[in-house]
């Protein structure tokens, strides 16, 4: 899941860019923007960087094992001939 601090940061940045006349409504606006951003991002299938890195390492190990097995099969096939 995405860190809740990211939602707060995004909503604060957007609210901070509002014209000064709207800054009075800034707290309410931050809450609404945060809710909208969170709802939009929750619909996406996102993973954290840590989850991505873990899966990348698993994939690298799997590829290395596959290459080793391919070499072993090729050796066995060459011996068999």
Backbone atoms as SQL, in Angstrom:
CREATE TABLE atoms (id INTEGER PRIMARY KEY, chain TEXT, resi INTEGER, resn TEXT, atom TEXT, x REAL, y REAL, z REAL);
INSERT INTO atoms VALUES
  (1, 'A', 1, 'UNK', 'N', 0.840, -1.184, 0.000),
  (2, 'A', 1, 'UNK', 'CA', 0.000, 0.000, 0.000),
  (3, 'A', 1, 'UNK', 'C', 0.878, 1.239, 0.000),
  (4, 'A', 2, 'UNK', 'N', 0.397, 2.292, -0.573),
  (5, 'A', 2, 'UNK', 'CA', 1.133, 3.543, -0.662),
  (6, 'A', 2, 'UNK', 'C', 1.104, 4.259, 0.684),
  (7, 'A', 3, 'UNK', 'N', 2.228, 4.860, 1.037),
  (8, 'A', 3, 'UNK', 'CA', 2.362, 5.579, 2.299),
  (9, 'A', 3, 'UNK', 'C', 1.371, 6.741, 2.346),
  (10, 'A', 4, 'UNK', 'N', 0.636, 6.856, 3.449),
  (11, 'A', 4, 'UNK', 'CA', -0.377, 7.910, 3.612),
  (12, 'A', 4, 'UNK', 'C', 0.257, 9.299, 3.577),
  (13, 'A', 5, 'UNK', 'N', 1.537, 9.396, 3.924),
  (14, 'A', 5, 'UNK', 'CA', 2.236, 10.684, 3.909),
  (15, 'A', 5, 'UNK', 'C', 2.279, 11.268, 2.492),
  (16, 'A', 6, 'UNK', 'N', 2.328, 10.383, 1.507),
  (17, 'A', 6, 'UNK', 'CA', 2.348, 10.827, 0.106),
  (18, 'A', 6, 'UNK', 'C', 1.052, 11.562, -0.225),
  (19, 'A', 7, 'UNK', 'N', -0.089, 11.025, 0.227),
  (20, 'A', 7, 'UNK', 'CA', -1.374, 11.682, -0.021),
  (21, 'A', 7, 'UNK', 'C', -1.413, 13.059, 0.635),
  (22, 'A', 8, 'UNK', 'N', -0.918, 13.121, 1.873),
  (23, 'A', 8, 'UNK', 'CA', -0.887, 14.403, 2.581),
  (24, 'A', 8, 'UNK', 'C', -0.009, 15.407, 1.844),
  (25, 'A', 9, 'UNK', 'N', 1.152, 14.943, 1.373),
  (26, 'A', 9, 'UNK', 'CA', 2.088, 15.817, 0.670),
  (27, 'A', 9, 'UNK', 'C', 1.482, 16.346, -0.627),
  (28, 'A', 10, 'UNK', 'N', 0.853, 15.471, -1.390),
  (29, 'A', 10, 'UNK', 'CA', 0.237, 15.888, -2.661),
  (30, 'A', 10, 'UNK', 'C', -0.870, 16.905, -2.418),
  (31, 'A', 11, 'UNK', 'N', -1.747, 16.594, -1.450),
  (32, 'A', 11, 'UNK', 'CA', -2.862, 17.510, -1.199),
  (33, 'A', 11, 'UNK', 'C', -2.371, 18.851, -0.666),
  (34, 'A', 12, 'UNK', 'N', -1.315, 18.829, 0.150),
  (35, 'A', 12, 'UNK', 'CA', -0.767, 20.078, 0.679),
  (36, 'A', 12, 'UNK', 'C', -0.135, 20.914, -0.435),
  (37, 'A', 13, 'UNK', 'N', 0.557, 20.271, -1.350),
  (38, 'A', 13, 'UNK', 'CA', 1.160, 21.005, -2.465),
  (39, 'A', 13, 'UNK', 'C', 0.101, 21.638, -3.362),
  (40, 'A', 14, 'UNK', 'N', -0.939, 20.871, -3.666),
  (41, 'A', 14, 'UNK', 'CA', -2.001, 21.404, -4.523),
  (42, 'A', 14, 'UNK', 'C', -2.706, 22.561, -3.835),
  (43, 'A', 15, 'UNK', 'N', -3.036, 22.385, -2.559),
  (44, 'A', 15, 'UNK', 'CA', -3.717, 23.448, -1.814),
  (45, 'A', 15, 'UNK', 'C', -2.830, 24.679, -1.676),
  (46, 'A', 16, 'UNK', 'N', -1.536, 24.484, -1.557),
  (47, 'A', 16, 'UNK', 'CA', -0.603, 25.603, -1.434),
  (48, 'A', 16, 'UNK', 'C', -0.500, 26.441, -2.689),
  (49, 'A', 17, 'UNK', 'N', -0.852, 25.860, -3.830),
  (50, 'A', 17, 'UNK', 'CA', -0.785, 26.570, -5.102),
  (51, 'A', 17, 'UNK', 'C', -2.053, 27.365, -5.406),
  (52, 'A', 18, 'UNK', 'N', -3.032, 27.270, -4.551),
  (53, 'A', 18, 'UNK', 'CA', -4.290, 27.978, -4.769),
  (54, 'A', 18, 'UNK', 'C', -4.102, 29.487, -4.554),
  (55, 'A', 19, 'UNK', 'N', -4.882, 30.291, -5.258),
  (56, 'A', 19, 'UNK', 'CA', -4.813, 31.742, -5.076),
  (57, 'A', 19, 'UNK', 'C', -5.095, 32.119, -3.627),
  (58, 'A', 20, 'UNK', 'N', -4.576, 33.270, -3.212),
  (59, 'A', 20, 'UNK', 'CA', -4.674, 33.671, -1.805),
  (60, 'A', 20, 'UNK', 'C', -6.113, 33.792, -1.317),
  (61, 'A', 21, 'UNK', 'N', -7.030, 34.140, -2.171),
  (62, 'A', 21, 'UNK', 'CA', -8.436, 34.240, -1.780),
  (63, 'A', 21, 'UNK', 'C', -9.006, 32.894, -1.372),
  (64, 'A', 22, 'UNK', 'N', -8.484, 31.841, -1.949),
  (65, 'A', 22, 'UNK', 'CA', -8.964, 30.507, -1.626),
  (66, 'A', 22, 'UNK', 'C', -8.211, 29.882, -0.453),
  (67, 'A', 23, 'UNK', 'N', -7.154, 30.550, -0.008),
  (68, 'A', 23, 'UNK', 'CA', -6.344, 29.989, 1.075),
  (69, 'A', 23, 'UNK', 'C', -7.135, 29.885, 2.377),
  (70, 'A', 24, 'UNK', 'N', -8.198, 30.678, 2.508),
  (71, 'A', 24, 'UNK', 'CA', -9.047, 30.595, 3.695),
  (72, 'A', 24, 'UNK', 'C', -9.685, 29.205, 3.773),
  (73, 'A', 25, 'UNK', 'N', -9.988, 28.672, 2.646),
  (74, 'A', 25, 'UNK', 'CA', -10.612, 27.353, 2.580),
  (75, 'A', 25, 'UNK', 'C', -9.580, 26.225, 2.505),
  (76, 'A', 26, 'UNK', 'N', -8.337, 26.558, 2.758),
  (77, 'A', 26, 'UNK', 'CA', -7.232, 25.632, 2.517),
  (78, 'A', 26, 'UNK', 'C', -7.374, 24.306, 3.276),
  (79, 'A', 27, 'UNK', 'N', -7.746, 24.337, 4.542),
  (80, 'A', 27, 'UNK', 'CA', -7.866, 23.086, 5.303),
  (81, 'A', 27, 'UNK', 'C', -8.929, 22.170, 4.704),
  (82, 'A', 28, 'UNK', 'N', -10.074, 22.741, 4.391),
  (83, 'A', 28, 'UNK', 'CA', -11.141, 21.947, 3.795),
  (84, 'A', 28, 'UNK', 'C', -10.709, 21.440, 2.421),
  (85, 'A', 29, 'UNK', 'N', -10.047, 22.309, 1.681),
  (86, 'A', 29, 'UNK', 'CA', -9.572, 21.947, 0.352),
  (87, 'A', 29, 'UNK', 'C', -8.543, 20.817, 0.430),
  (88, 'A', 30, 'UNK', 'N', -7.635, 20.876, 1.409),
  (89, 'A', 30, 'UNK', 'CA', -6.637, 19.819, 1.579),
  (90, 'A', 30, 'UNK', 'C', -7.308, 18.476, 1.820),
  (91, 'A', 31, 'UNK', 'N', -8.316, 18.471, 2.671),
  (92, 'A', 31, 'UNK', 'CA', -9.017, 17.225, 2.978),
  (93, 'A', 31, 'UNK', 'C', -9.711, 16.669, 1.734),
  (94, 'A', 32, 'UNK', 'N', -10.359, 17.547, 0.976),
  (95, 'A', 32, 'UNK', 'CA', -11.056, 17.091, -0.226),
  (96, 'A', 32, 'UNK', 'C', -10.084, 16.602, -1.294),
  (97, 'A', 33, 'UNK', 'N', -8.982, 17.324, -1.467),
  (98, 'A', 33, 'UNK', 'CA', -7.983, 16.911, -2.461),
  (99, 'A', 33, 'UNK', 'C', -7.367, 15.584, -2.053),
  (100, 'A', 34, 'UNK', 'N', -7.051, 15.455, -0.762),
  (101, 'A', 34, 'UNK', 'CA', -6.455, 14.211, -0.262),
  (102, 'A', 34, 'UNK', 'C', -7.390, 13.042, -0.523),
  (103, 'A', 35, 'UNK', 'N', -8.662, 13.223, -0.244),
  (104, 'A', 35, 'UNK', 'CA', -9.643, 12.158, -0.470),
  (105, 'A', 35, 'UNK', 'C', -9.736, 11.790, -1.949),
  (106, 'A', 36, 'UNK', 'N', -9.735, 12.805, -2.797),
  (107, 'A', 36, 'UNK', 'CA', -9.837, 12.557, -4.236),
  (108, 'A', 36, 'UNK', 'C', -8.592, 11.836, -4.760),
  (109, 'A', 37, 'UNK', 'N', -7.427, 12.283, -4.327),
  (110, 'A', 37, 'UNK', 'CA', -6.176, 11.655, -4.767),
  (111, 'A', 37, 'UNK', 'C', -6.111, 10.215, -4.266),
  (112, 'A', 38, 'UNK', 'N', -6.441, 10.015, -3.000),
  (113, 'A', 38, 'UNK', 'CA', -6.406, 8.674, -2.429),
  (114, 'A', 38, 'UNK', 'C', -7.382, 7.740, -3.149),
  (115, 'A', 39, 'UNK', 'N', -8.574, 8.224, -3.433),
  (116, 'A', 39, 'UNK', 'CA', -9.562, 7.409, -4.142),
  (117, 'A', 39, 'UNK', 'C', -9.081, 7.071, -5.547),
  (118, 'A', 40, 'UNK', 'N', -8.491, 8.039, -6.227),
  (119, 'A', 40, 'UNK', 'CA', -7.994, 7.798, -7.584),
  (120, 'A', 40, 'UNK', 'C', -6.858, 6.793, -7.594),
  (121, 'A', 41, 'UNK', 'N', -5.915, 6.951, -6.669),
  (122, 'A', 41, 'UNK', 'CA', -4.769, 6.056, -6.638),
  (123, 'A', 41, 'UNK', 'C', -5.121, 4.666, -6.129),
  (124, 'A', 42, 'UNK', 'N', -6.146, 4.569, -5.296),
  (125, 'A', 42, 'UNK', 'CA', -6.530, 3.249, -4.783),
  (126, 'A', 42, 'UNK', 'C', -7.127, 2.380, -5.883),
  (127, 'A', 43, 'UNK', 'N', -7.612, 2.994, -6.952),
  (128, 'A', 43, 'UNK', 'CA', -8.163, 2.243, -8.072),
  (129, 'A', 43, 'UNK', 'C', -7.071, 1.654, -8.956),
  (130, 'A', 44, 'UNK', 'N', -5.850, 2.143, -8.800),
  (131, 'A', 44, 'UNK', 'CA', -4.737, 1.653, -9.602),
  (132, 'A', 44, 'UNK', 'C', -4.070, 0.487, -8.897),
  (133, 'A', 45, 'UNK', 'N', -3.502, -0.404, -9.655),
  (134, 'A', 45, 'UNK', 'CA', -2.761, -1.529, -9.081),
  (135, 'A', 45, 'UNK', 'C', -1.302, -1.125, -8.919),
  (136, 'A', 46, 'UNK', 'N', -1.022, -0.368, -7.872),
  (137, 'A', 46, 'UNK', 'CA', 0.328, 0.124, -7.627),
  (138, 'A', 46, 'UNK', 'C', 0.996, -0.683, -6.528),
  (139, 'A', 47, 'UNK', 'N', 2.299, -0.778, -6.605),
  (140, 'A', 47, 'UNK', 'CA', 3.082, -1.407, -5.547),
  (141, 'A', 47, 'UNK', 'C', 4.121, -0.415, -5.057),
  (142, 'A', 48, 'UNK', 'N', 4.586, -0.654, -3.852),
  (143, 'A', 48, 'UNK', 'CA', 5.630, 0.220, -3.322),
  (144, 'A', 48, 'UNK', 'C', 6.950, -0.112, -3.994),
  (145, 'A', 49, 'UNK', 'N', 7.900, 0.771, -3.843),
  (146, 'A', 49, 'UNK', 'CA', 9.231, 0.541, -4.422),
  (147, 'A', 49, 'UNK', 'C', 9.875, -0.690, -3.793),
  (148, 'A', 50, 'UNK', 'N', 9.662, -0.862, -2.493),
  (149, 'A', 50, 'UNK', 'CA', 10.215, -2.026, -1.802),
  (150, 'A', 50, 'UNK', 'C', 9.657, -3.327, -2.379),
  (151, 'A', 51, 'UNK', 'N', 8.347, -3.373, -2.602),
  (152, 'A', 51, 'UNK', 'CA', 7.732, -4.567, -3.181),
  (153, 'A', 51, 'UNK', 'C', 8.266, -4.832, -4.585),
  (154, 'A', 52, 'UNK', 'N', 8.439, -3.757, -5.341),
  (155, 'A', 52, 'UNK', 'CA', 8.974, -3.889, -6.698),
  (156, 'A', 52, 'UNK', 'C', 10.393, -4.438, -6.663),
  (157, 'A', 53, 'UNK', 'N', 11.221, -3.894, -5.767),
  (158, 'A', 53, 'UNK', 'CA', 12.611, -4.342, -5.666),
  (159, 'A', 53, 'UNK', 'C', 12.703, -5.807, -5.249),
  (160, 'A', 54, 'UNK', 'N', 11.850, -6.221, -4.320),
  (161, 'A', 54, 'UNK', 'CA', 11.837, -7.620, -3.898),
  (162, 'A', 54, 'UNK', 'C', 11.491, -8.519, -5.078),
  (163, 'A', 55, 'UNK', 'N', 10.471, -8.154, -5.824),
  (164, 'A', 55, 'UNK', 'CA', 10.064, -8.970, -6.968),
  (165, 'A', 55, 'UNK', 'C', 11.122, -8.979, -8.069),
  (166, 'A', 56, 'UNK', 'N', 11.823, -7.860, -8.234),
  (167, 'A', 56, 'UNK', 'CA', 12.901, -7.803, -9.231),
  (168, 'A', 56, 'UNK', 'C', 14.028, -8.766, -8.848),
  (169, 'A', 57, 'UNK', 'N', 14.335, -8.853, -7.556),
  (170, 'A', 57, 'UNK', 'CA', 15.373, -9.780, -7.086),
  (171, 'A', 57, 'UNK', 'C', 14.932, -11.226, -7.281),
  (172, 'A', 58, 'UNK', 'N', 13.672, -11.506, -6.983),
  (173, 'A', 58, 'UNK', 'CA', 13.145, -12.864, -7.187),
  (174, 'A', 58, 'UNK', 'C', 13.239, -13.239, -8.657),
  (175, 'A', 59, 'UNK', 'N', 12.876, -12.312, -9.520),
  (176, 'A', 59, 'UNK', 'CA', 12.934, -12.565, -10.960),
  (177, 'A', 59, 'UNK', 'C', 14.374, -12.806, -11.416),
  (178, 'A', 60, 'UNK', 'N', 15.312, -12.024, -10.895),
  (179, 'A', 60, 'UNK', 'CA', 16.724, -12.199, -11.273),
  (180, 'A', 60, 'UNK', 'C', 17.232, -13.579, -10.849),
  (181, 'A', 61, 'UNK', 'N', 16.878, -14.003, -9.633),
  (182, 'A', 61, 'UNK', 'CA', 17.285, -15.336, -9.165),
  (183, 'A', 61, 'UNK', 'C', 16.651, -16.426, -10.026),
  (184, 'A', 62, 'UNK', 'N', 15.399, -16.239, -10.388),
  (185, 'A', 62, 'UNK', 'CA', 14.708, -17.219, -11.211),
  (186, 'A', 62, 'UNK', 'C', 15.353, -17.318, -12.590),
  (187, 'A', 63, 'UNK', 'N', 15.705, -16.179, -13.144),
  (188, 'A', 63, 'UNK', 'CA', 16.368, -16.186, -14.463),
  (189, 'A', 63, 'UNK', 'C', 17.720, -16.888, -14.386),
  (190, 'A', 64, 'UNK', 'N', 18.475, -16.640, -13.307),
  (191, 'A', 64, 'UNK', 'CA', 19.776, -17.285, -13.146),
  (192, 'A', 64, 'UNK', 'C', 19.610, -18.800, -13.040),
  (193, 'A', 65, 'UNK', 'N', 18.630, -19.253, -12.282),
  (194, 'A', 65, 'UNK', 'CA', 18.371, -20.687, -12.157),
  (195, 'A', 65, 'UNK', 'C', 17.953, -21.289, -13.491),
  (196, 'A', 66, 'UNK', 'N', 17.135, -20.558, -14.237),
  (197, 'A', 66, 'UNK', 'CA', 16.695, -21.035, -15.546),
  (198, 'A', 66, 'UNK', 'C', 17.880, -21.186, -16.495),
  (199, 'A', 67, 'UNK', 'N', 18.766, -20.203, -16.496),
  (200, 'A', 67, 'UNK', 'CA', 19.948, -20.290, -17.363),
  (201, 'A', 67, 'UNK', 'C', 20.814, -21.487, -16.992),
  (202, 'A', 68, 'UNK', 'N', 20.981, -21.737, -15.690),
  (203, 'A', 68, 'UNK', 'CA', 21.755, -22.885, -15.236),
  (204, 'A', 68, 'UNK', 'C', 21.100, -24.185, -15.690),
  (205, 'A', 69, 'UNK', 'N', 19.792, -24.274, -15.536),
  (206, 'A', 69, 'UNK', 'CA', 19.080, -25.477, -15.960),
  (207, 'A', 69, 'UNK', 'C', 19.151, -25.676, -17.480),
  (208, 'A', 70, 'UNK', 'N', 19.089, -24.581, -18.230),
  (209, 'A', 70, 'UNK', 'CA', 19.208, -24.686, -19.690),
  (210, 'A', 70, 'UNK', 'C', 20.584, -25.231, -20.080),
  (211, 'A', 71, 'UNK', 'N', 21.620, -24.776, -19.378),
  (212, 'A', 71, 'UNK', 'CA', 22.976, -25.277, -19.653),
  (213, 'A', 71, 'UNK', 'C', 23.074, -26.759, -19.321),
  (214, 'A', 72, 'UNK', 'N', 22.494, -27.163, -18.190),
  (215, 'A', 72, 'UNK', 'CA', 22.536, -28.570, -17.793),
  (216, 'A', 72, 'UNK', 'C', 21.801, -29.445, -18.798),
  (217, 'A', 73, 'UNK', 'N', 20.645, -28.981, -19.265),
  (218, 'A', 73, 'UNK', 'CA', 19.894, -29.745, -20.264),
  (219, 'A', 73, 'UNK', 'C', 20.695, -29.847, -21.558),
  (220, 'A', 74, 'UNK', 'N', 21.321, -28.747, -21.964),
  (221, 'A', 74, 'UNK', 'CA', 22.125, -28.786, -23.196),
  (222, 'A', 74, 'UNK', 'C', 23.286, -29.753, -23.057),
  (223, 'A', 75, 'UNK', 'N', 23.929, -29.785, -21.882),
  (224, 'A', 75, 'UNK', 'CA', 25.037, -30.736, -21.649),
  (225, 'A', 75, 'UNK', 'C', 24.539, -32.172, -21.698),
  (226, 'A', 76, 'UNK', 'N', 23.413, -32.429, -21.060),
  (227, 'A', 76, 'UNK', 'CA', 22.865, -33.783, -21.062),
  (228, 'A', 76, 'UNK', 'C', 22.465, -34.211, -22.463),
  (229, 'A', 77, 'UNK', 'N', 21.915, -33.291, -23.226),
  (230, 'A', 77, 'UNK', 'CA', 21.533, -33.619, -24.597),
  (231, 'A', 77, 'UNK', 'C', 22.762, -33.890, -25.459),
  (232, 'A', 78, 'UNK', 'N', 23.854, -33.163, -25.232),
  (233, 'A', 78, 'UNK', 'CA', 25.064, -33.381, -26.022),
  (234, 'A', 78, 'UNK', 'C', 25.725, -34.713, -25.653),
  (235, 'A', 79, 'UNK', 'N', 25.620, -35.124, -24.416),
  (236, 'A', 79, 'UNK', 'CA', 26.165, -36.403, -23.985),
  (237, 'A', 79, 'UNK', 'C', 25.329, -37.544, -24.557),
  (238, 'A', 80, 'UNK', 'N', 24.054, -37.348, -24.611),
  (239, 'A', 80, 'UNK', 'CA', 23.119, -38.363, -25.086),
  (240, 'A', 80, 'UNK', 'C', 23.324, -38.658, -26.585),
  (241, 'A', 81, 'UNK', 'N', 23.787, -37.671, -27.329),
  (242, 'A', 81, 'UNK', 'CA', 23.944, -37.833, -28.785),
  (243, 'A', 81, 'UNK', 'C', 25.194, -38.548, -29.055);
